[in-house]
Amino acid sequence: MKVLIIYSSHYKGNTEKIAERFSEKADCDLINIKDNGPIHTEKYDLIGFGSGVYKESTAPRLVKIISQLELEGKPVFVFSTSGVGIKSYNRSLIHALEMKGAKVRGSFSCKGSFVAKEFTDVRIFALMSRLAKGHPNNRDYKEAEKFMMNMVQSV
Ligand SMILES: Cc1cc2nc3c(=O)[nH]c(=O)nc-3n(C[C@H](O)[C@H](O)[C@H](O)COP(=O)(O)O)c2cc1C
């Protein structure tokens, strides 16, 4: 089983930490989209797409990359880290993948730490950042490992 994980993690590397956990459970090739190289999907049995969430959105460049890949019939999954840690942020990735004919097998999310004062004075973000402190944590990693095992078994 060959697994590829393509991700964007340009703030604190939180999403990359989850990608690395996935990779410890299955033998994965990892591509951080900041590295800009060509991406070939043919030889992979399963492909994961992950992103941090910035201003309510996963990385637009990841969505653009999805639009350029050959994914018809390919088993895929999505994941994100964000201040609130909710799965609904993964919707735009799921939509982009379904538009390409990929088979979405699962969706994972967890909290990722952030420092509110680095980008906003809005007080609710200060509270959110306290709740996200220390994430991803050991419990998140355990959930990530469980999720990855399910993804592998689904193919
Ligand atoms: C500019 C900026 C905007 C953010 N916007 C949101 C947001 O709208 N919702 C949220 O839940 N988290 C938000 N966050 C928190 C990040 O999603 C969180 O830190 C995530 O783990 C970052 O992933 P990365 O370290 O892999 O880039 C924001 C962080 C930054 C720096």
The ligand as a MOL file (V3000), in Angstrom:
LIG
                    3D

  0  0  0     0  0            999 V3000
M  V30 BEGIN CTAB
M  V30 COUNTS 31 33 0 0 0
M  V30 BEGIN ATOM
M  V30 1 C -3.7690 34.3730 10.2910 0
M  V30 2 C -4.4210 33.2160 11.0050 0
M  V30 3 C -5.7760 33.0270 10.8780 0
M  V30 4 C -6.4130 31.9700 11.5440 0
M  V30 5 N -7.7500 31.7950 11.3890 0
M  V30 6 C -8.3830 30.7880 12.0270 0
M  V30 7 C -9.7950 30.5920 11.8600 0
M  V30 8 O -10.4720 31.2910 11.1250 0
M  V30 9 N -10.3800 29.5760 12.5480 0
M  V30 10 C -9.6600 28.7610 13.3850 0
M  V30 11 O -10.2610 27.8790 14.0040 0
M  V30 12 N -8.3140 28.8960 13.5320 0
M  V30 13 C -7.6480 29.8930 12.8860 0
M  V30 14 N -6.2920 30.0440 13.0230 0
M  V30 15 C -5.5140 29.0740 13.8300 0
M  V30 16 C -4.8280 28.0400 12.9150 0
M  V30 17 O -5.8050 27.3810 12.1190 0
M  V30 18 C -4.0600 26.9650 13.7210 0
M  V30 19 O -3.0170 27.5560 14.4370 0
M  V30 20 C -3.5200 25.8730 12.7830 0
M  V30 21 O -3.0970 24.7830 13.5690 0
M  V30 22 C -2.3710 26.3710 11.9240 0
M  V30 23 O -1.8740 25.3040 11.1670 0
M  V30 24 P -0.3390 25.2100 10.7040 0
M  V30 25 O 0.5400 25.4480 11.9220 0
M  V30 26 O -0.2240 23.8210 10.1680 0
M  V30 27 O -0.1680 26.2510 9.6470 0
M  V30 28 C -5.6450 31.0910 12.3790 0
M  V30 29 C -4.2670 31.2970 12.5020 0
M  V30 30 C -3.6530 32.3260 11.8310 0
M  V30 31 C -2.1630 32.5210 11.9690 0
M  V30 END ATOM
M  V30 BEGIN BOND
M  V30 1 1 1 2
M  V30 2 1 2 3
M  V30 3 2 2 30
M  V30 4 2 3 4
M  V30 5 1 4 5
M  V30 6 1 4 28
M  V30 7 2 5 6
M  V30 8 1 6 7
M  V30 9 1 6 13
M  V30 10 2 7 8
M  V30 11 1 7 9
M  V30 12 1 9 10
M  V30 13 2 10 11
M  V30 14 1 10 12
M  V30 15 2 12 13
M  V30 16 1 13 14
M  V30 17 1 14 15
M  V30 18 1 14 28
M  V30 19 1 15 16
M  V30 20 1 16 17
M  V30 21 1 16 18
M  V30 22 1 18 19
M  V30 23 1 18 20
M  V30 24 1 20 21
M  V30 25 1 20 22
M  V30 26 1 22 23
M  V30 27 1 23 24
M  V30 28 2 24 25
M  V30 29 1 24 26
M  V30 30 1 24 27
M  V30 31 2 28 29
M  V30 32 1 29 30
M  V30 33 1 30 31
M  V30 END BOND
M  V30 END CTAB
M  END
